[in-house]
Amino acid sequence: MRILFVTHSFNSLAQRLYCELTRRGHMVSIEFDISDSVTEEAVALFKPDLLVAPFLKRAIPQSVWSRLSCFVVHPGIPGDRGPSALDWAIQRGLGEWGVTVLQAEAEMDAGPVWASAGFPTAAVRKASLYRNQVTEAAVRSVLLAVERFAAGDFVAQRVPGAAHALMKQGDRAIDWQTDPTALVLAKLNAADGFPGVADELFGQPCHLFDAWPEATLTGKPGEVIGRRETAICRATVDGAVWIGHIKRAGGVKLPATMAFPESAALPELPLAGWWKAETPTWQDIAYEEAGGVGFLSFEFYNGAMSSAQCSRLKEAFLWAAERATKVIVLRGGSDFWSNGIHLNTIEAADSPADESWANINAIDDLAEAILRCEKQLTVAAVGGNAGAGGCFLARAADFVWVRDGVMLNPHYKNMGNLFGSEFWTYLLPPRVGEEGAKAIMRHRLPMTAPESVELGFYDACLPGPGFAVDVARRAAELAAAPDIGERLAAKQAKRQADEAAKPLVAYRDAELTEMRRNFYGFDPSYHVARYHFVSRSPHSWTPRHLARHRDIDWKIPE
């Protein structure tokens, strides 16, 4: 079928649904929800059999849904209606929630239900719930709804329900003098990603994001009691929580200590080295060992890696490489492995061009450290989404094992036609060929985990359930293999041969020459694209690589 997506943005859920439907032979085109007239025009051009709305913030116009079947993906159980569905479910501590695919009608979220799927909810952030449980449930529901629609014999049923209101900041407000830690975390988790919880710090209004529990520290309720790297710790009536990111009025979302330079006067609350803490706390880089394997995790918010974070992670990696292990597993974080350089900290810098240059060099330093590791085999265990430079940073490891369900965006051009670095010109062509490398860089569309393995870009796609356990088992088998010595010797020999043929510094210099033009050249495309990305500017048009119906050569297939 021809399926038109109308969506607020091409987010991770829309990307996953696009890939799943395309893989099943459907022709999918995408139009951003800019205005009713734009949607009407897209329908007229594409003449879809079905419209799917994976992520909307307003209603589909009657002129469309009255003439064309339109499926809306609602992040709520059947009968749930209205905005802020996930926010209310998380803040109220509901143990079960779901996704419903319903047909658009005049009343929002009240149309006939075509499919639904449930999932358990835990004390988890809204953004994390959306990227994982919601996405998996949405995939199951949309695929079933599309099958039922294609079969033509399914009768969708209406489900009675009631609409809830938009959750406002008054509903989210934290009373630091009375709210227990569990409620504080629930409120912050329910607002994570967007819109955050409105609050005040250091006498200034702000929005709080990225909360973590603290097991041992205490203080006067509401008082900021210390800092650690980029996060600050705030006391509650029965404990404390860590705040990782803050958005000040008129600014962009930043690491907490960067958002408030005043925090430099707070007591530093360091951990004892890189080892994983024994009790819950905020720790962005953590190391642990088991079965001759070192596991290095890096929990960087939204997968963004600033200059300082890259430098600290390189330091941790080099420390881990001196341990008596045979394998190092780079775990990344729970939701993201890496999305490359940190566009928000770059945007907030006095000179975004200079900070871009510092950031790309810092992430290249990290990639080079991984490439030059001689004592261990290295594994990138990509259990969360990855994009741009993060995809190629993972490829710097000897093996890349990716979780089924992860979305990859291994290209740079969407960010103002960036050339990219992280040694991709060294790492990619041997895997997929010169033409394959050019195709990936031109494609500018998401890639699924199975597709990455089919192309030869990554090495293995592992099932989602039990991914961490499977990675640990495989890594332990690598470390215990009788030929581990020969593998390491072969790795060293290949690195030496590659270095003799063309040193890493030559690849890096060539990439950075192009990147320097992106950062300092006459074409401002990168700086404009970064500003709009960080500022969440409303879309004014849909990129042509998404809106195939707007291609100059578009014709409806006969």
Backbone torsions as a table, in degrees:
resi	resn	phi	psi	omega
1	MET	NA	160.0	168.3
2	ARG	-91.2	121.0	-177.9
3	ILE	-120.8	123.0	177.2
4	LEU	-97.9	125.4	171.6
5	PHE	-90.0	127.8	167.3
6	VAL	-115.1	117.7	-170.0
7	THR	-145.9	149.7	178.6
8	HIS	-63.9	-37.4	176.1
9	SER	-156.6	165.0	178.5
10	PHE	-89.6	69.1	-175.9
11	ASN	-81.0	-174.9	-173.8
12	SER	-62.6	-35.8	178.1
13	LEU	-67.5	-46.7	178.3
14	ALA	-61.0	-39.3	178.7
15	GLN	-62.7	-45.1	-178.5
16	ARG	-63.9	-44.6	179.4
17	LEU	-64.7	-38.9	176.8
18	TYR	-57.7	-47.9	-178.1
19	CYS	-66.6	-42.5	-178.2
20	GLU	-65.4	-41.7	-179.5
21	LEU	-72.7	-38.6	178.6
22	THR	-63.6	-41.3	180.0
23	ARG	-61.9	-26.5	179.9
24	ARG	-90.9	11.3	171.9
25	GLY	94.2	1.3	178.5
26	HIS	-80.7	148.4	174.9
27	MET	-94.7	115.3	-175.2
28	VAL	-114.4	130.7	172.5
29	SER	-125.1	154.7	-169.6
30	ILE	-124.8	137.1	173.7
31	GLU	-132.3	128.1	176.1
32	PHE	-72.0	144.6	-178.3
33	ASP	-78.8	85.0	-176.1
34	ILE	-96.1	-44.9	178.5
35	SER	-161.8	164.6	178.8
36	ASP	-60.2	-40.4	-177.1
37	SER	-66.5	-35.4	177.9
38	VAL	-67.2	-41.4	177.7
39	THR	-63.6	-44.3	178.3
40	GLU	-59.6	-40.8	179.7
41	GLU	-66.3	-40.7	179.4
42	ALA	-62.0	-42.1	178.3
43	VAL	-62.9	-41.6	-179.6
44	ALA	-65.8	-36.5	-178.4
45	LEU	-75.9	-44.3	-172.9
46	PHE	-87.7	-26.1	-176.7
47	LYS	47.9	60.1	-175.0
48	PRO	-72.4	155.5	170.8
49	ASP	-77.5	-26.9	-174.1
50	LEU	-153.8	143.1	173.2
51	LEU	-110.2	134.0	177.1
52	VAL	-121.4	131.0	178.6
53	ALA	-113.5	94.8	-176.7
54	PRO	-76.6	-24.5	-174.5
55	PHE	-156.2	100.4	-178.4
56	LEU	-122.2	153.1	173.9
57	LYS	-119.0	1.4	176.3
58	ARG	-151.7	173.3	-172.0
59	ALA	-79.1	149.3	170.3
60	ILE	-70.4	136.6	-177.2
61	PRO	-65.1	146.9	180.0
62	GLN	-59.8	-32.9	179.7
63	SER	-60.4	-20.2	179.1
64	VAL	-98.4	-54.0	-173.0
65	TRP	-69.8	-21.2	179.0
66	SER	-76.0	-15.1	-177.3
67	ARG	-117.6	-13.5	-174.7
68	LEU	-140.1	137.5	176.3
69	SER	-65.1	126.2	-177.3
70	CYS	-126.2	121.8	179.7
71	PHE	-101.3	124.9	178.1
72	VAL	-105.5	131.0	176.3
73	VAL	-91.2	110.3	-177.4
74	HIS	-107.2	125.5	-178.6
75	PRO	-79.6	58.2	179.4
76	GLY	-154.0	167.0	180.0
77	ILE	-75.3	161.5	176.8
78	PRO	-54.0	131.3	-177.8
79	GLY	97.9	-21.3	176.7
80	ASP	-73.3	136.1	-178.6
81	ARG	-138.4	151.8	174.7
82	GLY	101.5	172.3	-178.2
83	PRO	-78.1	175.1	175.1
84	SER	59.9	30.4	-176.5
85	ALA	-59.5	-48.8	-179.9
86	LEU	-68.0	-37.3	-179.4
87	ASP	-57.5	-49.0	-179.7
88	TRP	-65.5	-41.7	-178.6
89	ALA	-61.3	-42.5	-178.0
90	ILE	-72.4	-46.5	-176.0
91	GLN	-65.9	-31.2	179.1
92	ARG	-84.6	-5.2	177.1
93	GLY	70.9	30.8	179.4
94	LEU	-67.2	135.6	-176.5
95	GLY	-83.0	-21.0	-179.9
96	GLU	-130.8	140.8	175.9
97	TRP	-147.2	-173.3	-177.5
98	GLY	-167.7	-175.3	177.8
99	VAL	-127.7	140.2	179.8
100	THR	-126.9	135.0	171.8
101	VAL	-104.5	116.6	-176.4
102	LEU	-129.7	161.4	-178.2
103	GLN	-87.8	133.3	-177.6
104	ALA	-68.8	135.0	174.7
105	GLU	-141.8	-168.6	-175.8
106	ALA	-63.4	-43.5	179.9
107	GLU	-86.7	129.5	-176.9
108	MET	-60.1	130.7	173.3
109	ASP	62.3	18.4	-176.5
110	ALA	-110.7	3.2	-177.2
111	GLY	-74.2	174.4	179.1
112	PRO	-59.0	142.4	-177.5
113	VAL	-91.3	125.0	179.2
114	TRP	-95.6	-27.0	178.7
115	ALA	-170.2	159.4	175.5
116	SER	-156.7	160.7	176.9
117	ALA	-151.1	142.1	-178.7
118	GLY	-107.1	168.3	177.0
119	PHE	-159.9	153.4	176.1
120	PRO	-77.7	146.2	174.7
121	THR	-115.1	144.3	176.9
122	ALA	-123.1	-169.7	176.5
123	ALA	-74.3	83.1	-173.5
124	VAL	-132.8	154.7	179.2
125	ARG	-72.6	151.0	-179.4
126	LYS	-58.6	-46.0	-177.8
127	ALA	-61.6	-38.7	179.3
128	SER	-69.6	-42.7	177.5
129	LEU	-59.3	-41.3	-178.5
130	TYR	-65.2	-44.3	-176.5
131	ARG	-71.8	-22.3	-174.9
132	ASN	-111.8	-82.9	-174.7
133	GLN	-61.8	-44.4	-179.5
134	VAL	-63.3	-44.9	-178.8
135	THR	-61.8	-45.8	-179.5
136	GLU	-63.6	-41.7	178.5
137	ALA	-66.8	-37.7	179.5
138	ALA	-65.9	-39.7	178.3
139	VAL	-61.3	-47.9	179.9
140	ARG	-60.4	-43.3	-175.8
141	SER	-70.0	-44.9	-178.0
142	VAL	-66.3	-43.3	179.7
143	LEU	-61.4	-40.9	178.6
144	LEU	-66.7	-43.1	-179.8
145	ALA	-63.1	-40.5	179.2
146	VAL	-66.6	-40.9	176.5
147	GLU	-60.7	-44.9	179.9
148	ARG	-64.1	-39.5	179.3
149	PHE	-65.7	-42.8	-179.7
150	ALA	-65.3	-37.0	-179.4
151	ALA	-67.1	-33.2	174.3
152	GLY	79.7	5.7	-177.1
153	ASP	-118.6	11.0	-179.0
154	PHE	-95.1	136.1	177.9
155	VAL	-107.8	107.7	179.9
156	ALA	-68.3	141.8	-175.8
157	GLN	-110.2	142.1	174.0
158	ARG	-79.3	144.1	179.0
159	VAL	-120.7	123.1	178.8
160	PRO	-61.2	147.5	-179.9
161	GLY	-170.1	-179.3	179.2
162	ALA	-137.3	145.1	-178.7
163	ALA	-86.1	139.7	171.7
164	HIS	-102.3	163.1	-175.2
165	ALA	-83.6	162.8	170.6
166	LEU	-61.5	128.9	178.1
167	MET	-71.9	124.6	-178.2
168	LYS	-105.6	170.8	-176.8
169	GLN	-63.3	-27.5	175.4
170	GLY	-63.0	-32.4	177.4
171	ASP	-74.3	-24.9	-175.9
172	ARG	-94.1	-13.5	-170.0
173	ALA	-54.7	136.2	178.2
174	ILE	-98.3	128.3	170.8
175	ASP	-99.5	98.9	-173.6
176	TRP	-65.6	-15.9	-178.8
177	GLN	-87.0	-18.0	-176.6
178	THR	-129.6	-27.5	-175.3
179	ASP	-72.1	125.6	175.7
180	PRO	-69.6	164.5	-176.0
181	THR	-55.6	-42.7	-177.7
182	ALA	-60.3	-39.3	179.6
183	LEU	-72.9	-38.4	176.5
184	VAL	-58.6	-46.5	179.5
185	LEU	-64.9	-39.3	179.3
186	ALA	-62.0	-42.6	179.7
187	LYS	-66.3	-43.0	179.5
188	LEU	-68.3	-40.3	178.4
189	ASN	-64.1	-38.1	-178.1
190	ALA	-69.4	-19.6	-178.6
191	ALA	-107.1	1.8	-173.4
192	ASP	-67.0	151.3	-173.9
193	GLY	84.5	-67.7	176.5
194	PHE	-158.6	137.2	5.4
195	PRO	-98.3	3.3	-171.4
196	GLY	80.3	170.0	178.8
197	VAL	-102.8	122.3	178.0
198	ALA	-67.6	131.9	-177.4
199	ASP	-155.7	-165.9	178.2
200	GLU	-141.5	135.2	176.2
201	LEU	-137.8	139.3	179.1
202	PHE	52.0	33.8	177.8
203	GLY	76.7	11.8	-176.9
204	GLN	-123.7	139.3	176.1
205	PRO	-68.4	147.7	-178.3
206	CYS	-164.8	174.4	173.0
207	HIS	-121.0	137.0	-175.4
208	LEU	-102.6	142.1	179.3
209	PHE	-142.3	169.2	166.0
210	ASP	62.7	64.7	-176.9
211	ALA	-93.9	145.8	178.1
212	TRP	-137.0	142.7	178.1
213	PRO	-73.1	152.2	175.2
214	GLU	-125.6	127.0	-170.7
215	ALA	-89.7	-24.1	-170.0
216	THR	-124.0	-32.2	-175.0
217	LEU	-74.7	145.2	178.0
218	THR	-141.6	169.8	178.7
219	GLY	-178.5	-172.0	178.2
220	LYS	-68.3	128.0	-176.6
221	PRO	-50.4	128.8	179.4
222	GLY	89.0	-14.8	-177.5
223	GLU	-78.6	138.9	172.4
224	VAL	-82.0	114.5	-168.6
225	ILE	-101.1	-7.1	178.6
226	GLY	171.6	-178.8	-179.1
227	ARG	-138.0	158.9	173.1
228	ARG	-148.1	115.7	-177.2
229	GLU	52.2	-104.7	-175.6
230	THR	-107.3	2.0	-176.2
231	ALA	-112.1	158.0	176.0
232	ILE	-121.1	152.1	-177.8
233	CYS	-111.0	130.2	-178.0
234	ARG	-124.1	132.5	-176.1
235	ALA	-76.8	147.0	172.6
236	THR	-115.8	-177.4	-178.9
237	VAL	-68.5	-23.1	-177.7
238	ASP	-131.4	22.1	179.7
239	GLY	164.7	-132.1	-179.4
240	ALA	-163.1	160.9	174.3
241	VAL	-133.8	154.2	174.5
242	TRP	-98.8	139.8	175.2
243	ILE	-113.8	118.9	-175.2
244	GLY	-90.9	-34.0	-175.5
245	HIS	-138.0	148.5	-176.5
246	ILE	-141.9	142.9	173.2
247	LYS	-117.7	114.9	177.1
248	ARG	-83.6	159.2	-178.7
249	ALA	-56.1	126.4	179.2
250	GLY	78.4	0.7	-178.2
251	GLY	-109.2	-167.5	176.4
252	VAL	-111.3	161.9	179.4
253	LYS	-67.2	126.9	-175.3
254	LEU	-137.0	160.0	169.8
255	PRO	-52.7	141.8	-169.3
256	ALA	-55.0	-44.5	-177.2
257	THR	-70.3	-24.2	176.6
258	MET	-80.4	-35.8	178.1
259	ALA	-64.7	-36.2	179.5
260	PHE	-124.6	90.9	176.6
261	PRO	-57.1	-22.1	178.1
262	GLU	-58.3	-23.1	-178.0
263	SER	-66.6	-12.3	179.1
264	ALA	-60.9	-24.0	-179.5
265	ALA	-81.2	-8.3	-178.6
266	LEU	-73.8	154.8	175.3
267	PRO	-62.7	138.2	175.7
268	GLU	-80.5	134.4	-177.8
269	LEU	-118.7	72.1	-172.7
270	PRO	-75.1	158.7	170.9
271	LEU	-95.1	164.8	-178.3
272	ALA	-83.7	77.6	176.7
273	GLY	80.5	-159.9	-174.1
274	TRP	-86.6	-10.8	-174.9
275	TRP	-61.6	144.3	-179.7
276	LYS	-63.1	131.8	-179.4
277	ALA	-63.7	147.0	-177.8
278	GLU	-80.2	-23.9	179.8
279	THR	-122.1	157.4	-176.3
280	PRO	-58.4	133.1	177.8
281	THR	-165.3	-179.8	175.5
282	TRP	-91.0	124.4	179.4
283	GLN	-150.1	110.0	-175.1
284	ASP	-82.7	-25.3	176.0
285	ILE	-126.0	125.7	-176.1
286	ALA	-140.4	144.7	-178.3
287	TYR	-128.0	142.1	172.5
288	GLU	-149.8	161.9	-177.5
289	GLU	-128.8	148.4	174.6
290	ALA	-164.2	131.8	174.2
291	GLY	58.1	41.5	179.2
292	GLY	74.5	13.1	-177.8
293	VAL	-121.4	135.0	172.8
294	GLY	-100.0	132.5	-179.5
295	PHE	-113.0	118.9	-178.8
296	LEU	-112.8	112.5	179.5
297	SER	-102.3	146.7	175.5
298	PHE	-140.6	106.8	-174.3
299	GLU	-96.7	80.5	-179.3
300	PHE	-99.6	127.1	-173.2
301	TYR	-55.7	126.3	-178.5
302	ASN	58.9	16.4	177.3
303	GLY	74.4	7.2	-178.4
304	ALA	-83.8	136.7	-175.1
305	MET	-122.7	107.3	-179.7
306	SER	-75.1	172.4	177.9
307	SER	-56.7	-47.0	-178.3
308	ALA	-65.8	-39.9	179.5
309	GLN	-65.5	-41.7	177.2
310	CYS	-60.8	-42.6	-179.2
311	SER	-65.5	-41.8	179.3
312	ARG	-68.2	-37.3	179.0
313	LEU	-68.6	-37.3	175.9
314	LYS	-62.9	-42.2	178.6
315	GLU	-61.1	-42.3	179.1
316	ALA	-66.3	-40.2	179.9
317	PHE	-64.2	-45.8	179.8
318	LEU	-62.9	-35.8	175.2
319	TRP	-64.3	-45.0	-179.9
320	ALA	-63.6	-34.2	-178.5
321	ALA	-69.3	-14.5	177.0
322	GLU	-91.0	-4.5	178.4
323	ARG	-76.2	161.3	-178.5
324	ALA	-85.9	62.1	177.9
325	THR	-118.8	166.1	178.3
326	LYS	-107.8	-18.9	-177.5
327	VAL	-138.6	137.9	171.8
328	ILE	-117.6	125.3	177.3
329	VAL	-104.0	121.4	175.5
330	LEU	-92.7	107.0	-170.5
331	ARG	-86.4	-24.8	-172.3
332	GLY	69.7	-149.6	-179.4
333	GLY	-114.8	-177.5	-175.0
334	SER	-71.4	-35.8	-177.8
335	ASP	-104.9	-29.0	-178.6
336	PHE	-135.1	144.7	168.7
337	TRP	-83.1	-58.5	173.5
338	SER	-169.1	144.1	172.4
339	ASN	-114.9	17.1	175.8
340	GLY	84.2	-152.1	-171.7
341	ILE	-62.3	156.4	-171.5
342	HIS	-92.2	97.7	-174.3
343	LEU	-66.6	-31.1	-179.5
344	ASN	-69.4	-45.5	178.4
345	THR	-67.4	-31.3	175.8
346	ILE	-65.8	-46.2	-179.3
347	GLU	-60.5	-35.1	-176.9
348	ALA	-83.1	-7.9	-176.8
349	ALA	-71.9	156.0	176.2
350	ASP	-59.0	-39.3	175.3
351	SER	-127.1	97.7	178.7
352	PRO	-56.9	-33.4	178.7
353	ALA	-64.8	-45.3	179.9
354	ASP	-65.3	-40.7	-179.8
355	GLU	-69.9	-34.2	174.2
356	SER	-59.5	-44.5	-179.5
357	TRP	-64.5	-43.6	178.7
358	ALA	-64.3	-40.4	-177.1
359	ASN	-68.0	-43.5	-178.6
360	ILE	-68.2	-34.0	176.6
361	ASN	-69.1	-36.8	179.9
362	ALA	-67.1	-41.0	179.8
363	ILE	-72.8	-31.1	174.1
364	ASP	-66.3	-38.3	176.1
365	ASP	-58.8	-42.5	178.7
366	LEU	-64.6	-47.3	179.2
367	ALA	-59.6	-40.3	-179.4
368	GLU	-66.9	-37.3	177.3
369	ALA	-61.3	-41.0	178.4
370	ILE	-66.4	-43.8	-179.2
371	LEU	-63.9	-33.2	-175.9
372	ARG	-92.3	3.6	178.9
373	CYS	-66.0	123.3	-174.8
374	GLU	-109.1	-24.9	-171.8
375	LYS	-86.6	-17.6	-178.0
376	GLN	-132.7	154.1	163.5
377	LEU	-79.5	141.2	-177.8
378	THR	-113.8	141.6	-179.5
379	VAL	-128.3	129.2	168.5
380	ALA	-96.4	113.4	178.7
381	ALA	-97.4	94.4	-172.4
382	VAL	-87.6	88.4	-179.3
383	GLY	-94.0	-8.4	178.1
384	GLY	-128.4	169.1	-177.5
385	ASN	-59.0	154.4	179.2
386	ALA	-143.8	149.0	-179.5
387	GLY	-148.1	157.6	174.4
388	ALA	48.5	-126.9	-176.1
389	GLY	-61.5	-23.7	178.2
390	GLY	-63.9	-34.5	178.5
391	CYS	-63.8	-37.5	-177.4
392	PHE	-85.7	-27.4	171.8
393	LEU	-60.7	-40.9	176.8
394	ALA	-61.8	-39.5	-177.3
395	ARG	-68.6	-14.1	175.5
396	ALA	-66.6	-19.6	177.0
397	ALA	-76.1	160.2	-180.0
398	ASP	-66.2	-36.3	178.5
399	PHE	-130.7	143.8	172.9
400	VAL	-124.3	116.2	176.5
401	TRP	-110.8	122.7	-172.5
402	VAL	-118.6	140.4	-179.2
403	ARG	-77.3	134.3	174.7
404	ASP	-61.1	130.0	-176.1
405	GLY	108.6	-19.0	176.5
406	VAL	-69.3	141.2	174.7
407	MET	-104.9	133.9	-178.6
408	LEU	-118.3	141.0	174.6
409	ASN	-128.9	76.1	-173.3
410	PRO	-82.8	64.5	179.3
411	HIS	-157.5	163.5	-174.6
412	TYR	-120.0	-19.2	-166.0
413	LYS	-64.3	-23.9	178.6
414	ASN	-64.4	-20.7	177.3
415	MET	-96.7	68.7	174.8
416	GLY	65.9	33.9	175.4
417	ASN	63.8	34.9	176.5
418	LEU	-59.4	144.9	177.6
419	PHE	-78.4	-40.9	179.9
420	GLY	94.4	158.2	178.7
421	SER	-141.7	-129.1	-176.8
422	GLU	58.1	28.1	175.3
423	PHE	63.7	28.5	-178.5
424	TRP	-64.5	-30.9	179.8
425	THR	-68.8	-20.4	175.1
426	TYR	-89.7	-38.5	-170.3
427	LEU	-86.7	-34.5	-169.9
428	LEU	-81.4	-51.2	-175.4
429	PRO	-55.9	-40.8	178.5
430	PRO	-62.6	-22.4	-178.7
431	ARG	-85.1	-42.6	-171.2
432	VAL	-123.0	0.8	-177.7
433	GLY	84.9	161.4	-178.1
434	GLU	-62.5	-44.8	-179.6
435	GLU	-68.6	-36.9	177.4
436	GLY	-63.5	-39.5	178.0
437	ALA	-63.8	-43.2	178.5
438	LYS	-63.1	-38.8	-179.5
439	ALA	-64.7	-43.5	179.3
440	ILE	-61.9	-42.5	-178.4
441	MET	-70.9	-29.5	179.0
442	ARG	-82.5	-28.4	-167.4
443	HIS	-59.0	-47.0	175.6
444	ARG	60.7	21.8	178.7
445	LEU	-121.5	157.9	-178.0
446	PRO	-66.1	157.1	179.9
447	MET	-127.2	135.7	176.6
448	THR	-83.7	165.4	178.2
449	ALA	-61.2	-47.7	177.6
450	PRO	-59.7	-37.8	179.8
451	GLU	-64.1	-38.4	-179.8
452	SER	-62.0	-34.4	178.8
453	VAL	-77.3	-40.0	177.9
454	GLU	-59.6	-36.3	179.8
455	LEU	-77.2	-16.7	-176.8
456	GLY	90.9	3.0	-178.9
457	PHE	-69.8	-49.3	175.1
458	TYR	-110.6	172.3	-167.2
459	ASP	-100.7	-34.3	-177.4
460	ALA	-154.2	141.4	174.9
461	CYS	-109.1	119.8	-176.2
462	LEU	-107.8	147.7	-179.1
463	PRO	-57.9	146.7	-179.1
464	GLY	-61.3	-55.6	177.5
465	PRO	-62.0	128.6	178.7
466	GLY	78.2	16.4	-177.1
467	PHE	-56.9	-48.8	-177.0
468	ALA	-61.5	-40.5	179.8
469	VAL	-66.7	-42.1	179.8
470	ASP	-63.5	-42.5	178.2
471	VAL	-61.1	-46.1	-179.4
472	ALA	-61.0	-41.4	179.9
473	ARG	-64.7	-47.3	-178.8
474	ARG	-63.4	-41.0	-179.9
475	ALA	-65.3	-40.3	177.9
476	ALA	-64.2	-37.2	177.3
477	GLU	-65.6	-39.4	175.6
478	LEU	-59.4	-48.1	-176.1
479	ALA	-64.5	-32.9	-176.0
480	ALA	-92.9	-4.4	-177.1
481	ALA	-61.4	139.4	-178.3
482	PRO	-64.6	-20.0	-178.6
483	ASP	-99.8	19.7	-177.6
484	ILE	-60.1	-36.6	178.6
485	GLY	-63.3	-43.3	178.9
486	GLU	-66.1	-38.2	178.4
487	ARG	-61.7	-45.0	-179.5
488	LEU	-66.3	-38.6	178.4
489	ALA	-65.2	-40.7	178.4
490	ALA	-65.5	-37.8	177.6
491	LYS	-63.0	-45.5	179.5
492	GLN	-63.5	-40.5	-179.5
493	ALA	-64.7	-41.5	179.4
494	LYS	-65.1	-42.5	179.3
495	ARG	-61.5	-41.1	179.2
496	GLN	-66.2	-39.8	178.6
497	ALA	-66.8	-43.0	178.1
498	ASP	-63.0	-40.1	-179.5
499	GLU	-65.5	-37.8	179.0
500	ALA	-68.6	-36.5	179.9
501	ALA	-71.0	-45.3	178.0
502	LYS	-161.2	112.6	-175.3
503	PRO	-65.9	154.6	178.8
504	LEU	-56.8	-35.9	-178.7
505	VAL	-61.1	-29.6	179.4
506	ALA	-70.3	-42.2	175.9
507	TYR	-62.2	-45.2	-177.5
508	ARG	-63.3	-45.5	-179.1
509	ASP	-62.3	-40.7	-179.2
510	ALA	-66.1	-42.5	178.5
511	GLU	-65.0	-44.0	-176.7
512	LEU	-71.4	-24.8	173.2
513	THR	-61.7	-42.9	176.9
514	GLU	-68.0	-41.5	-179.6
515	MET	-65.1	-35.3	178.5
516	ARG	-62.0	-37.1	175.8
517	ARG	-64.2	-40.3	177.4
518	ASN	-60.6	-40.3	-174.6
519	PHE	-82.5	-38.9	-171.3
520	TYR	-116.7	-5.7	-174.1
521	GLY	-76.2	-177.7	-175.7
522	PHE	-74.0	-22.7	-178.8
523	ASP	-83.9	114.7	-176.5
524	PRO	-87.2	12.4	-171.3
525	SER	-54.0	-43.2	-178.9
526	TYR	-63.3	-45.0	-177.8
527	HIS	-67.2	-37.1	177.6
528	VAL	-67.0	-47.1	-179.2
529	ALA	-63.3	-41.0	179.3
530	ARG	-63.4	-44.2	179.3
531	TYR	-58.3	-47.3	-178.6
532	HIS	-66.6	-36.3	178.8
533	PHE	-65.5	-48.9	-177.4
534	VAL	-68.5	-36.1	-177.5
535	SER	-83.3	-4.4	-177.1
536	ARG	55.0	44.5	-180.0
537	SER	-62.1	138.6	177.4
538	PRO	-60.9	143.5	178.5
539	HIS	-69.1	137.6	175.6
540	SER	-106.2	-11.5	176.9
541	TRP	-163.6	164.1	179.5
542	THR	-101.6	127.4	178.3
543	PRO	-54.2	142.7	-174.0
544	ARG	-66.8	-24.6	178.6
545	HIS	-73.1	-13.9	174.5
546	LEU	-96.6	-43.7	-177.1
547	ALA	-90.0	77.8	-177.0
548	ARG	-62.9	-25.4	179.7
549	HIS	-70.7	-11.2	179.0
550	ARG	-103.0	3.4	175.0
551	ASP	-64.9	142.8	-176.0
552	ILE	-61.0	-27.1	-178.5
553	ASP	-99.8	11.2	-175.8
554	TRP	-65.8	131.6	172.4
555	LYS	-138.7	142.1	178.3
556	ILE	-68.2	123.8	-179.9
557	PRO	-58.9	140.5	179.4
558	GLU	-83.4	NA	NA
